[in-house]
Each structure stands twice: as structure tokens, then as C-alpha cells.
Amino acid sequence: MAEKTTAFDHPDARAATAGPGPHPDRISLRDHVVAADIGAFQSERGQEQRLRFNMAVELAPQPGGARDDVDAILSYDVLTGAVAGALAAERFDLLEALAERVAARILAEPAAERIFLRIEKLDRGPGALGVEIVRDKADVAQAGAGPAVAPVVRFVPADVADFPGEGAQVLVPTLPALARPEAATALAARRIALLEIGQAAWAIASRSDGLTVVASRTEMDWALAQGLTVVWAPEKMVMDTPGAPEAVGDGMPLARWLADQLGAAGVIVHVSATTP
């Protein structure tokens, strides 16, 4: 549609392709450049690159028209804050996922009705590589915001075969008691431990047709919203989320951290001896 192709053009260009009014007011953010650790390739991890954000946000009509009152409008700080907040909350492999998170944060504001958002990588090629999305409140509502009830997090042995309970719950395996490769750095040791817990998750899920392995927060939220029981392979979420535990231990620090992330009431422990 013409309005999508002219979303970031000068108002005169948009007006030339617009139909009869009334037309919503918009606020915009142009050429907002930030540095972030993003990308699906291993070579991109730990290397900040520049991202450029352009967005135009359509606003809900104000009763009585616009007022000269900062409390009555959508602040520009909301736009830059949505970018900063999304990047601080987790590490992204894809611009598409980052765009969804930024759009959802802005559309959570009562005054925001629809957003046109463009994000570009400035350091990955001879030009700007990017993605554009258009989202409105209905899109965000349809996507949902995770499980409606607090799930149960269960810390279970890596060799568990009897799955306790039913409903929305996450099984977190212990670190298997196996010999593992020597690692020369703490980062390598951490990743090896996370991978071994992930292997235990796949083994546990293979013992029951009713279990599935999840690795991302999106997968987990969808499954829990359906009232399913899942087994967590932690590497992706732990490595991609700022503030995740550095110490894997026997897996209990991960179970507690995940319970906090999901708003669970706590962790039910099914292991006879574990970290206090």
C-alpha cells in the first residue's frame, strides 16, 4: 500500500498519496544510531555494531484536540527508551526480533496506535542492511504476552523418567555427572556446561510423547500459554540475556533465574542434594 512505502517520507509526499481524511497525527524518530551486540553469526558475538532506527508512530485522537501539555502526549523519550530497553533486556540474533520487541514496547503506550519501524545495520556490508515492519495494537494483542498464570519450574535429575504434575510447567535438568572436556577459559566452561544441560533436556523429552524441548523465550511463552509442560535447553536464553547467571553450578542457579524471569512462584526441587 502507498502509505507503507511513504511512511518515512516528507509529509508532503505522504499527503500526495493519502486518501480522504481524517488522518492520524504522528511523531517520528529519525536516524537514531546506537551500538549493540547483535547478530546470528559467531563472528558478530562480542562485537558491537551500529544500528540506525527510523520510526513513525500514529497517535490516538486526543479529545478536544492537541494541548500544550507534556503529560497529554506520547513523549519522544518513549521511542528512544523502547530501543534502549529492548537492547538491555536480551541479546538478539535477528533485526526482525528486535523490531518486534521495540514495536511492542511503544504500542503498549495508550497514545500509540500504529508504528512504522525501520532498523538498519550500518557495519555489515557496503550499504545499510535492514528490516521494516508495520504493527498496530491488534498485532501486539494477538501475539500475546506469555502465560496467563504463573508456571511451575521444576528442577529435575538429568535421568528423570517420571514426570511430576501436569499443566504449564518447565523442567530444568541438573548438570549431568559426566566427564567433560577441559576448558581454558571461564566462558568456554560455562558454554560446555550449558550444552550438557541442553543434551539432558533432549534425553528427558525423548522419554515422553508429551514433552518438548524449548530454547527461546518466545517458544517457552507460547507453550506455557497453551498449558504445556516443556524441558528447557538453557544455552540460548542464558547467553543472550544480560544479567543471566555466570555460574551454572549444578543447574540450580539457572532454575532460580528462570523462575524469576517467568514470574513463577518458585522452584520445586526433585533432586536429593543440590546447591542451597
C-alpha positions as CSV (number, residue, x, y, z in Angstrom):
1,M,0.0,0.0,0.0
2,A,1.1,3.6,-0.7
3,E,1.1,4.6,3.0
4,K,3.7,1.9,3.8
5,T,6.0,2.9,1.0
6,T,5.8,6.6,2.0
7,A,5.9,6.0,5.8
8,F,9.2,7.7,6.3
9,D,8.9,10.4,3.5
10,H,8.3,14.1,4.0
11,P,4.6,14.9,5.0
12,D,4.1,16.4,1.5
13,A,4.9,13.1,-0.1
14,R,2.6,11.2,2.2
15,A,-0.2,13.7,1.6
16,A,0.0,13.2,-2.1
17,T,-0.8,9.5,-1.8
18,A,-3.2,9.7,1.1
19,G,-7.0,9.3,0.7
20,P,-9.6,11.5,2.3
21,G,-9.1,12.3,5.9
22,P,-9.2,12.5,8.8
23,H,-5.6,11.4,9.1
24,P,-3.9,10.5,12.5
25,D,-1.2,12.6,13.9
26,R,2.3,11.1,14.0
27,I,5.5,11.6,15.9
28,S,8.8,10.4,14.4
29,L,12.4,9.5,15.3
30,R,14.9,9.8,12.5
31,D,18.5,8.5,12.2
32,H,18.8,7.4,15.8
33,V,22.1,5.4,15.9
34,V,23.1,3.1,18.8
35,A,25.8,0.5,19.2
36,A,24.7,-3.0,20.1
37,D,26.0,-6.6,20.2
38,I,23.6,-8.3,17.7
39,G,23.8,-10.9,15.0
40,A,23.4,-14.7,14.4
41,F,26.9,-15.3,13.3
42,Q,29.6,-16.3,15.8
43,S,31.9,-13.6,14.4
44,E,29.3,-11.0,15.5
45,R,29.2,-12.0,19.1
46,G,31.0,-9.7,21.5
47,Q,31.5,-7.1,18.7
48,E,29.3,-4.1,18.9
49,Q,27.9,-2.7,15.6
50,R,25.9,0.4,14.7
51,L,22.2,0.2,14.3
52,R,20.1,3.0,12.8
53,F,16.5,3.4,13.8
54,N,13.8,5.3,12.0
55,M,10.2,5.2,13.2
56,A,6.9,7.0,12.7
57,V,4.2,6.4,15.3
58,E,0.5,7.2,14.6
59,L,-1.3,8.6,17.6
60,A,-4.8,8.1,19.1
61,P,-7.0,11.1,18.7
62,Q,-6.9,13.5,21.7
63,P,-10.3,14.6,23.0
64,G,-10.7,18.3,22.3
65,G,-7.6,18.3,20.1
66,A,-3.9,18.7,20.9
67,R,-3.0,20.5,24.1
68,D,0.3,22.2,25.1
69,D,0.7,19.7,27.9
70,V,3.6,17.2,28.1
71,D,1.6,14.8,30.1
72,A,-1.0,14.5,27.4
73,I,1.3,13.4,24.6
74,L,3.5,10.5,23.7
75,S,7.0,11.6,24.7
76,Y,9.9,11.2,22.3
77,D,11.7,9.6,25.3
78,V,9.3,6.6,24.9
79,L,10.7,6.0,21.4
80,T,14.4,6.1,22.4
81,G,13.6,4.3,25.7
82,A,11.9,1.4,23.8
83,V,15.1,1.0,21.8
84,A,17.4,1.1,24.9
85,G,15.0,-1.1,26.9
86,A,14.8,-3.8,24.3
87,L,18.5,-4.0,23.8
88,A,19.2,-4.1,27.5
89,A,16.7,-6.9,28.1
90,E,18.2,-9.5,25.8
91,R,20.7,-10.1,23.1
92,F,19.2,-10.5,19.6
93,D,20.3,-12.7,16.7
94,L,17.9,-11.0,14.2
95,L,16.8,-7.5,13.5
96,E,13.3,-8.9,12.9
97,A,13.1,-10.0,16.6
98,L,14.5,-6.7,17.8
99,A,11.9,-4.8,15.7
100,E,9.1,-6.8,17.2
101,R,10.2,-6.0,20.8
102,V,10.7,-2.3,20.1
103,A,7.2,-2.1,18.4
104,A,5.6,-3.9,21.3
105,R,7.1,-1.6,23.9
106,I,5.9,1.5,22.1
107,L,2.4,0.1,21.3
108,A,1.9,-0.6,25.0
109,E,1.5,3.2,25.4
110,P,-2.1,4.3,25.4
111,A,-1.4,7.1,22.9
112,A,0.3,4.9,20.3
113,E,-2.0,3.3,17.7
114,R,0.4,2.1,14.9
115,I,4.1,2.1,14.2
116,F,6.2,2.1,11.1
117,L,9.7,0.9,12.1
118,R,12.9,0.6,10.1
119,I,16.2,-0.8,11.6
120,E,19.4,-1.0,9.7
121,K,22.9,-2.4,10.3
122,L,25.5,0.1,9.2
123,D,28.7,-2.0,9.6
124,R,27.9,-5.4,7.9
125,G,28.2,-4.5,4.2
126,P,28.8,-1.8,1.7
127,G,25.4,-0.3,2.4
128,A,22.8,-0.3,5.1
129,L,21.2,-3.8,5.7
130,G,17.8,-3.6,7.4
131,V,14.2,-4.6,8.0
132,E,11.0,-2.6,8.1
133,I,7.8,-3.6,9.9
134,V,4.3,-2.1,10.4
135,R,2.5,-3.0,13.6
136,D,-0.7,-1.8,15.4
137,K,-2.2,-2.6,18.8
138,A,-4.2,-5.5,17.3
139,D,-1.0,-7.2,16.2
140,V,0.5,-6.9,19.7
141,A,-2.6,-8.1,21.4
142,Q,-2.8,-11.2,19.1
143,A,0.9,-12.0,19.8
144,G,0.1,-12.1,23.5
145,A,2.3,-11.5,26.4
146,G,3.1,-15.0,27.7
147,P,1.3,-17.4,30.0
148,A,-1.8,-16.1,31.8
149,V,-0.9,-17.9,35.0
150,A,2.4,-18.3,36.8
151,P,4.0,-21.6,35.6
152,V,5.7,-24.1,37.8
153,V,9.5,-24.6,37.4
154,R,10.8,-28.0,38.4
155,F,14.5,-28.8,39.0
156,V,14.8,-32.5,38.0
157,P,17.6,-35.1,37.7
158,A,19.1,-35.4,34.3
159,D,18.0,-39.1,34.1
160,V,14.4,-38.4,35.3
161,A,11.8,-40.7,33.8
162,D,8.8,-39.9,35.9
163,F,7.4,-36.5,35.1
164,P,5.6,-34.9,38.0
165,G,2.4,-32.9,37.6
166,E,0.6,-31.5,34.6
167,G,-0.1,-28.2,33.1
168,A,2.1,-25.1,32.4
169,Q,5.5,-26.1,33.8
170,V,9.1,-26.1,32.9
171,L,11.5,-28.9,33.7
172,V,15.1,-27.8,34.3
173,P,17.6,-30.6,34.2
174,T,20.6,-30.9,36.5
175,L,24.1,-30.7,35.1
176,P,24.8,-34.4,34.3
177,A,27.6,-36.0,36.4
178,L,29.8,-36.8,33.4
179,A,33.4,-36.2,32.5
180,R,33.6,-33.1,30.3
181,P,36.3,-31.5,28.2
182,E,38.9,-29.3,29.9
183,A,38.2,-25.6,29.2
184,A,40.9,-22.9,29.2
185,T,38.5,-20.0,29.9
186,A,35.5,-19.5,32.2
187,L,33.4,-18.6,29.1
188,A,34.2,-21.9,27.4
189,A,33.5,-23.9,30.6
190,R,30.1,-22.1,31.0
191,R,29.1,-22.9,27.5
192,I,30.1,-26.5,27.8
193,A,28.0,-26.9,31.0
194,L,25.0,-25.2,29.3
195,L,25.3,-27.5,26.3
196,E,25.4,-30.6,28.6
197,I,22.2,-29.5,30.3
198,G,20.7,-29.0,26.9
199,Q,21.7,-32.6,26.0
200,A,20.0,-33.8,29.1
201,A,16.9,-31.8,28.1
202,W,16.7,-33.6,24.8
203,A,17.2,-37.0,26.5
204,I,14.4,-36.3,29.0
205,A,12.0,-35.2,26.3
206,S,12.7,-38.3,24.3
207,R,11.2,-40.4,27.1
208,S,7.7,-39.0,26.8
209,D,5.5,-38.0,23.9
210,G,4.1,-35.2,26.0
211,L,7.3,-33.3,26.4
212,T,9.1,-30.9,24.0
213,V,12.4,-29.0,24.3
214,V,12.3,-25.2,24.2
215,A,15.4,-23.0,23.8
216,S,14.0,-19.5,23.3
217,R,11.7,-17.3,25.4
218,T,9.2,-17.0,22.5
219,E,8.9,-20.8,22.3
220,M,8.5,-21.1,26.1
221,D,5.9,-18.4,26.4
222,W,3.8,-19.9,23.6
223,A,4.0,-23.4,25.1
224,L,3.2,-22.3,28.6
225,A,0.2,-20.2,27.4
226,Q,-1.1,-23.5,25.9
227,G,-0.7,-25.2,29.3
228,L,2.1,-27.5,28.1
229,T,5.0,-29.0,30.0
230,V,8.4,-28.3,28.4
231,V,12.0,-29.1,29.1
232,W,14.4,-26.2,28.9
233,A,17.7,-26.2,26.9
234,P,19.2,-23.1,28.5
235,E,22.2,-22.1,26.4
236,K,20.4,-19.6,24.1
237,M,18.5,-17.7,26.7
238,V,21.4,-17.6,29.2
239,M,23.9,-16.5,26.6
240,D,21.6,-13.9,25.0
241,T,20.1,-12.3,28.2
242,P,22.1,-9.6,30.1
243,G,22.1,-10.5,33.8
244,A,21.8,-14.2,33.4
245,P,23.8,-16.3,35.9
246,E,27.5,-16.6,35.2
247,A,27.8,-19.6,37.5
248,V,26.0,-22.7,36.2
249,G,26.7,-24.8,39.2
250,D,24.6,-28.0,39.2
251,G,21.9,-26.1,37.3
252,M,20.0,-24.8,40.3
253,P,21.1,-21.1,39.7
254,L,19.6,-21.4,36.2
255,A,16.3,-22.8,37.6
256,R,16.0,-19.9,40.1
257,W,16.9,-17.3,37.4
258,L,14.3,-18.8,35.0
259,A,11.6,-18.8,37.7
260,D,12.3,-15.0,38.2
261,Q,12.1,-14.4,34.5
262,L,8.8,-16.2,34.2
263,G,7.2,-14.8,37.4
264,A,6.9,-18.3,38.8
265,A,6.0,-18.8,42.4
266,G,9.3,-20.6,43.0
267,V,11.3,-23.7,42.1
268,I,10.1,-27.2,43.1
269,V,13.3,-29.3,43.6
270,H,13.2,-33.0,42.7
271,V,16.9,-33.6,43.4
272,S,18.0,-35.0,46.7
273,A,21.2,-32.9,47.0
274,T,21.7,-29.5,45.3
275,T,23.2,-26.1,45.9
276,P,21.5,-24.3,48.8
